[in-house]
Amino acid sequence: DTGVSQDPRHKITKRGQNVTFRCDPISEHNRLYWYRQTLGQGPEFLTYFQNEAQLEKSRLLSDRFSAERPKGSFSTLEIQRTEQGDSAMYLCASSRGGAQETQYFGPGTRLLVL
Amino acid sequence: AQKVTQAQTEISVVEKEDVTLDCVYETRDTTYYLFWYKQPPSGELVFLIRRNSFDEQNEISGRYSWNFQKSTSSFNFTITASQVVDSAVYFCALSSGAGSYQLTFGKGTKLSVIP
């Protein structure tokens, strides 16, 4: 299996700009997760998809954040009107589901908002 | 609410020493799952182990071993004969068995193995 891939790996943007990140899960994994990790902290859950359905959203996911997973394959995470506080590593994970649910993570997208 | 506490922020050991990373968790669920992940400097989280709440057997994998004790809500991780390549941030995580699959992570323990 190829692992979870994320694009871009790094993004620098100016405050107020919109950014979009992409995640390609491990093939045949029907669950996909987004997490955010700030410096010195553990990852924090943002949202989760089962196939194309977004089933859970954290209160961390403000109105400026939107995630999609069309056709249940890759997913995109968009942040509108970025703020400096959005600077973080955005991690994507996927899992097969079932009794041995284990999430496998991608390399992350590091966002810096100037 | 679920919570994971990793009280050790940073640990330094000399190569070949054994080291134990502590993890204490809180949950109201009777069924839950515990995980350890490794995050090397490259940033990618690498899955190490998953443990179900109903399985308290300890596990050994090479130089790695895990001690799960429900009575103390702990899931500690020991590296035997540490190596420089073990230097990383290690995260303990918890997920509910009640339909929510999100992982709740601790703040991580940064392990530095000095040659």
Interface residues (C-beta under 8 A of the other chain):
Chain A: R31 Y33 Y35 G40 Q41 G42 P43 E44 F45 Y48 E56 S58 M89 L91 A93 S95 Q100 E101 T102 Q103 Y104 F105 G106 P107 G108 R110
Chain B: V4 Y33 F35 Y37 S42 G43 E44 L45 V46 F47 R50 F91 A93 S95 S100 Y101 Q102 L103 T104 F105 G106 K107 G108
